[in-house]
Amino acid sequence: MSPDLQLRSKRRLVLHVGDEPNAQGGISSVIRGHLVREIDGFRSEAVSPHNPSHAGLVGRSRSFIGAFRSSLKLLIKRQVSVVHVHMSQGMSLVREGLFVLLAKCFQVPIVVTIHGSRSLHLKGPSKAIYSWLLRRANIVHGFGENYRVAFNVPNGKWRRLPNDVFVPGFIVPKDGAPVFSFVGAVGDRKGVDLLVEAWRIAHQQFPNARLIVAGPDASHGVLPKRIEALPDATYIGAISNSEALLLMESAHTLVQPSRAEAFPVAVCEALGRGCAVVGTDVGAMGELLREANQIVVRPEAQSIADGLVRSLDHKLGVDGYRFASANLSTAIVSQRWARLYTDAIGNRT
């Protein structure tokens, strides 16, 4: 056996359960990050009971059955040290919830991450099922304190960790006319319709500014047309992650006017690129932005427009970069994940 394989075999296996890592979407992006992250003493693999790109009952069933078989095989062989379940709302409660119970049957430590833009608003049976599954976990991970309160998670089980991003050693000066950017799905959930109206208001105060909107269209062509009709606004469509980072490096401000959100990676990436961020108080985003000394607004056009004007204070970008360097960098977050998984193994219930 080669030295690399020997080292890998000594590292404890964390099995991630959730959306297909190579698909689009926030959960897929998070799992993809776990698979490439170097965590001292641990290695990661993933099974995917859900692939967002698979349509129809047959495709969805194949994903689930394949993930269940792979998990069962690893658990029977006692090769898994921690099962990390990425749970959202809706069918995820049944789909990923079954893997929580499977891990519990084999007495393997369980970590559950609370995902989903609408998880905070669950009521009735859905919330009861979610809370019941969280009680089966050894550690519950969330992105904001409001998730702990909503599901009444004991402090001893609760861990709050952000999404990590690569933070460069310096930030590019934001020279020239102001550039405002949006990166994400172009639809009502992300509040792009509110951004359109906010831009009409704010652009009057800085007519030399530009708005660049990037991301896949989720409005059946309606919002791209409205964006292109705005003064000094451009819709550039879906872009790669590297292209998004280049956009953030040149932009003064990232706008995230979402109506529903969990913890957008784009906000973390923008902070690491020295972008000021204007975002709504939804999910864990408001808590993050306040800690980073950024601008929190209401999901209303006038409030967002006021935030755009205020965001041109260059100190905000510097404050955000310093916060990202101290709290969001991959090296720092990876150390915290190592402690979390170690705690899960030690916190057997």
C-alpha positions as CSV (number, residue, x, y, z in Angstrom):
1,M,0.0,0.0,0.0
2,S,1.3,3.4,-0.9
3,P,2.0,6.0,1.8
4,D,-0.9,8.1,0.6
5,L,-3.3,5.2,0.8
6,Q,-2.0,4.3,4.3
7,L,-2.5,7.8,5.5
8,R,-6.0,7.9,4.0
9,S,-7.0,4.6,5.6
10,K,-6.0,5.9,9.0
11,R,-8.3,9.0,8.7
12,R,-11.8,8.5,10.0
13,L,-14.6,8.5,7.3
14,V,-17.3,11.1,7.4
15,L,-20.2,10.0,5.1
16,H,-22.2,12.9,3.7
17,V,-25.8,12.3,2.8
18,G,-27.6,14.8,0.7
19,D,-28.0,16.2,-2.8
20,E,-25.7,15.1,-5.7
21,P,-22.5,17.1,-5.2
22,N,-22.1,17.9,-8.9
23,A,-25.6,19.3,-9.3
24,Q,-26.6,22.9,-9.1
25,G,-27.9,24.3,-5.8
26,G,-26.8,25.4,-2.4
27,I,-26.8,22.0,-0.7
28,S,-24.8,20.4,-3.6
29,S,-22.3,23.3,-3.3
30,V,-21.9,22.7,0.4
31,I,-21.3,19.0,0.1
32,R,-18.9,19.6,-2.8
33,G,-16.9,21.8,-0.5
34,H,-16.8,19.1,2.2
35,L,-15.4,16.6,-0.3
36,V,-12.4,18.8,-1.2
37,R,-11.8,20.2,2.3
38,E,-8.8,18.9,4.1
39,I,-9.8,18.1,7.7
40,D,-7.1,16.8,10.1
41,G,-7.9,13.2,11.0
42,F,-10.9,12.9,8.8
43,R,-11.8,12.2,5.2
44,S,-15.1,12.6,3.4
45,E,-17.2,10.6,1.0
46,A,-20.8,11.2,-0.2
47,V,-23.9,9.3,-1.1
48,S,-26.7,11.1,-2.9
49,P,-30.3,10.0,-2.3
50,H,-31.4,13.0,-4.3
51,N,-30.2,14.4,-7.6
52,P,-32.0,17.7,-8.4
53,S,-31.3,17.1,-12.1
54,H,-33.1,13.7,-12.2
55,A,-36.8,14.0,-13.3
56,G,-39.5,11.5,-12.8
57,L,-40.1,8.8,-10.2
58,V,-37.7,6.3,-11.8
59,G,-34.7,8.6,-11.8
60,R,-35.4,9.8,-8.2
61,S,-35.9,6.2,-7.0
62,R,-32.6,5.0,-8.5
63,S,-30.7,7.8,-6.7
64,F,-32.3,6.9,-3.4
65,I,-31.8,3.1,-3.7
66,G,-28.2,3.5,-4.8
67,A,-27.4,5.8,-1.9
68,F,-29.1,3.5,0.6
69,R,-27.2,0.4,-0.7
70,S,-23.9,2.2,-0.6
71,S,-24.5,3.5,2.9
72,L,-25.7,0.1,4.2
73,K,-22.6,-1.6,2.8
74,L,-20.2,0.9,4.5
75,L,-22.1,0.7,7.8
76,I,-22.2,-3.1,7.9
77,K,-18.4,-3.1,7.4
78,R,-18.0,-0.6,10.2
79,Q,-16.1,1.8,8.0
80,V,-18.0,5.0,8.9
81,S,-17.1,7.1,11.8
82,V,-19.7,9.9,11.4
83,V,-22.8,10.1,9.2
84,H,-23.3,13.8,8.2
85,V,-26.9,14.3,7.0
86,H,-27.7,17.5,5.0
87,M,-31.4,18.0,5.6
88,S,-33.8,20.5,4.1
89,Q,-37.6,20.7,4.0
90,G,-40.3,18.9,2.1
91,M,-39.4,15.4,0.9
92,S,-36.0,15.8,2.4
93,L,-37.5,15.1,5.8
94,V,-38.5,11.6,4.6
95,R,-35.6,11.0,2.3
96,E,-32.6,12.1,4.3
97,G,-34.5,11.4,7.6
98,L,-34.3,7.7,6.8
99,F,-30.5,7.9,6.8
100,V,-30.6,9.5,10.2
101,L,-32.5,6.4,11.4
102,L,-30.2,4.1,9.5
103,A,-27.1,5.5,11.2
104,K,-28.9,5.4,14.6
105,C,-29.5,1.6,14.0
106,F,-25.8,1.1,13.6
107,Q,-25.0,3.4,16.6
108,V,-22.8,5.6,14.4
109,P,-22.5,9.3,15.5
110,I,-24.8,11.6,13.5
111,V,-24.3,15.2,12.5
112,V,-27.3,17.0,10.9
113,T,-26.9,20.2,9.1
114,I,-30.1,22.3,8.8
115,H,-30.5,23.5,5.2
116,G,-33.4,25.0,3.3
117,S,-34.5,28.5,2.7
118,R,-37.9,27.9,4.4
119,S,-36.8,25.5,7.2
120,L,-37.3,28.3,9.8
121,H,-41.0,28.7,8.8
122,L,-42.0,25.0,9.1
123,K,-45.2,24.4,11.2
124,G,-47.3,21.5,12.3
125,P,-46.3,17.9,11.4
126,S,-43.3,19.0,9.3
127,K,-41.7,20.9,12.1
128,A,-42.5,18.1,14.6
129,I,-40.8,15.5,12.3
130,Y,-37.8,17.8,11.8
131,S,-37.4,18.3,15.5
132,W,-37.8,14.6,16.2
133,L,-35.0,13.8,13.7
134,L,-32.8,16.5,15.2
135,R,-33.1,14.9,18.6
136,R,-31.6,11.7,17.1
137,A,-28.5,13.5,16.2
138,N,-25.3,13.8,18.3
139,I,-24.5,17.2,16.9
140,V,-26.8,19.7,15.1
141,H,-25.1,22.2,12.8
142,G,-26.7,25.4,11.6
143,F,-25.7,28.7,10.1
144,G,-27.5,31.0,12.6
145,E,-28.7,31.1,16.2
146,N,-32.3,31.5,15.0
147,Y,-32.2,27.9,13.7
148,R,-31.3,26.7,17.2
149,V,-34.1,28.6,18.8
150,A,-36.7,27.6,16.1
151,F,-36.0,23.9,16.7
152,N,-35.2,24.1,20.4
153,V,-31.8,22.5,20.0
154,P,-29.9,22.1,23.4
155,N,-26.8,24.2,23.6
156,G,-24.7,21.1,24.2
157,K,-25.7,19.7,20.8
158,W,-25.6,22.9,18.8
159,R,-22.7,24.1,16.6
160,R,-22.8,27.2,14.4
161,L,-20.3,27.1,11.6
162,P,-20.3,29.3,8.4
163,N,-19.7,28.2,4.9
164,D,-16.0,28.6,4.2
165,V,-14.4,30.4,1.2
166,F,-11.0,31.0,-0.2
167,V,-9.8,34.4,1.1
168,P,-6.9,35.9,-0.9
169,G,-4.0,37.6,0.8
170,F,-5.1,41.0,-0.5
171,I,-8.1,42.8,-2.1
172,V,-8.2,44.6,-5.3
173,P,-8.9,48.4,-4.9
174,K,-12.4,49.3,-6.0
175,D,-11.6,52.2,-8.4
176,G,-13.7,53.9,-11.0
177,A,-17.5,54.2,-11.3
178,P,-19.5,52.2,-8.8
179,V,-20.4,48.6,-9.9
180,F,-23.2,46.8,-8.1
181,S,-23.6,43.1,-8.6
182,F,-26.1,40.2,-8.0
183,V,-25.1,36.6,-8.3
184,G,-27.7,33.8,-8.0
185,A,-30.9,32.4,-9.4
186,V,-32.7,35.3,-11.1
187,G,-36.2,34.9,-9.6
188,D,-38.6,36.2,-7.0
189,R,-37.3,34.1,-4.2
190,K,-33.9,35.8,-4.5
191,G,-35.7,39.1,-4.7
192,V,-34.5,40.2,-8.1
193,D,-37.9,41.8,-8.8
194,L,-37.3,44.0,-5.7
195,L,-33.8,44.8,-7.0
196,V,-35.2,46.0,-10.3
197,E,-37.4,48.5,-8.5
198,A,-34.7,49.5,-6.1
199,W,-32.3,50.2,-9.0
200,R,-34.8,52.6,-10.5
201,I,-34.8,54.6,-7.3
202,A,-31.1,54.4,-6.4
203,H,-29.7,55.0,-9.9
204,Q,-31.0,58.6,-9.8
205,Q,-28.4,59.3,-7.0
206,F,-25.4,57.9,-9.0
207,P,-26.1,58.0,-12.7
208,N,-22.6,56.8,-13.5
209,A,-23.1,53.5,-11.7
210,R,-23.7,50.1,-13.2
211,L,-25.7,47.0,-12.2
212,I,-24.6,43.6,-13.3
213,V,-26.9,40.7,-12.7
214,A,-25.5,37.1,-13.1
215,G,-27.2,33.8,-12.7
216,P,-29.6,31.3,-14.3
217,D,-33.0,32.7,-15.1
218,A,-35.8,31.4,-12.8
219,S,-38.5,33.7,-14.1
220,H,-39.2,32.2,-17.6
221,G,-37.6,35.2,-19.2
222,V,-39.5,37.9,-17.4
223,L,-36.8,39.4,-15.1
224,P,-34.0,39.4,-17.7
225,K,-36.1,41.6,-19.9
226,R,-36.9,43.9,-17.0
227,I,-33.3,44.1,-16.1
228,E,-32.2,45.0,-19.7
229,A,-34.8,47.8,-19.7
230,L,-33.2,49.5,-16.7
231,P,-30.6,52.3,-17.1
232,D,-27.0,51.0,-17.0
233,A,-28.1,47.5,-16.0
234,T,-26.9,44.3,-17.7
235,Y,-28.0,40.7,-17.4
236,I,-25.1,38.3,-18.3
237,G,-26.8,35.0,-17.6
238,A,-25.4,32.0,-15.7
239,I,-21.6,32.2,-15.0
240,S,-19.0,29.9,-13.6
241,N,-17.8,30.2,-10.0
242,S,-14.5,31.6,-11.2
243,E,-16.3,34.2,-13.3
244,A,-18.4,35.1,-10.3
245,L,-15.3,35.7,-8.2
246,L,-13.9,37.9,-10.8
247,L,-17.1,39.9,-10.9
248,M,-17.0,40.3,-7.1
249,E,-13.4,41.5,-7.2
250,S,-14.3,44.4,-9.5
251,A,-17.7,45.2,-8.0
252,H,-18.1,47.7,-5.1
253,T,-21.2,46.0,-3.7
254,L,-23.0,42.6,-3.8
255,V,-26.8,42.8,-3.4
256,Q,-28.7,39.8,-2.0
257,P,-32.3,41.0,-1.6
258,S,-33.8,37.5,-0.9
259,R,-37.2,36.8,0.4
260,A,-36.1,33.4,1.6
261,E,-32.5,32.2,2.2
262,A,-30.5,29.9,4.4
263,F,-26.8,31.0,4.2
264,P,-25.8,32.1,0.7
265,V,-22.2,31.2,-0.3
266,A,-22.1,34.2,-2.6
267,V,-22.3,36.5,0.4
268,C,-19.3,34.8,2.0
269,E,-17.3,35.0,-1.3
270,A,-18.1,38.7,-1.7
271,L,-16.9,39.5,1.8
272,G,-13.6,37.6,1.0
273,R,-13.2,39.8,-2.1
274,G,-13.6,43.1,-0.3
275,C,-17.2,43.7,-1.5
276,A,-19.6,45.6,0.6
277,V,-22.8,43.5,1.0
278,V,-26.4,44.6,1.1
279,G,-28.7,41.8,2.2
280,T,-32.1,41.0,3.8
281,D,-32.6,39.7,7.3
282,V,-33.7,36.1,6.2
283,G,-32.3,32.8,7.3
284,A,-28.8,33.3,8.8
285,M,-27.8,36.1,6.4
286,G,-28.8,39.0,8.7
287,E,-26.8,37.6,11.6
288,L,-23.8,37.1,9.4
289,L,-24.0,40.6,7.9
290,R,-24.3,42.3,11.2
291,E,-21.2,40.5,12.5
292,A,-19.3,41.6,9.4
293,N,-20.5,45.2,9.8
294,Q,-22.5,45.1,6.5
295,I,-25.9,46.5,5.5
296,V,-29.1,44.6,6.5
297,V,-32.3,45.8,4.7
298,R,-36.0,44.9,4.5
299,P,-37.2,43.0,1.5
300,E,-38.7,46.2,0.1
301,A,-37.5,48.3,-2.9
302,Q,-37.0,51.6,-1.0
303,S,-35.1,49.9,1.8
304,I,-32.8,48.1,-0.7
305,A,-32.3,51.3,-2.6
306,D,-31.2,53.1,0.6
307,G,-28.8,50.2,1.3
308,L,-27.2,50.5,-2.2
309,V,-26.5,54.2,-1.5
310,R,-25.0,53.5,1.9
311,S,-22.9,50.7,0.6
312,L,-20.5,53.0,-1.2
313,D,-18.7,53.7,2.0
314,H,-15.3,52.0,1.2
315,K,-14.9,51.1,4.9
316,L,-17.6,48.4,4.5
317,G,-15.5,46.4,2.0
318,V,-12.5,46.5,4.2
319,D,-14.5,45.5,7.3
320,G,-16.0,42.6,5.3
321,Y,-12.6,41.4,4.1
322,R,-11.2,41.4,7.7
323,F,-14.2,39.5,9.0
324,A,-13.8,36.9,6.2
325,S,-10.1,36.5,6.9
326,A,-10.7,35.9,10.6
327,N,-13.9,33.7,10.3
328,L,-14.6,32.4,6.9
329,S,-11.3,31.2,5.5
330,T,-11.1,27.5,4.6
331,A,-8.2,26.8,7.0
332,I,-10.1,28.3,10.0
333,V,-13.4,26.6,9.2
334,S,-11.7,23.3,8.5
335,Q,-10.2,23.3,12.0
336,R,-13.7,23.9,13.5
337,W,-15.1,21.0,11.5
338,A,-12.4,18.7,12.9
339,R,-13.5,19.7,16.4
340,L,-17.2,19.3,15.5
341,Y,-16.7,15.7,14.2
342,T,-14.5,14.8,17.2
343,D,-17.3,16.2,19.5
344,A,-19.9,14.1,17.6
345,I,-17.9,10.9,18.2
346,G,-17.5,11.8,21.9
347,N,-21.1,12.8,22.3
348,R,-22.8,9.5,21.8
349,T,-26.4,9.5,22.9
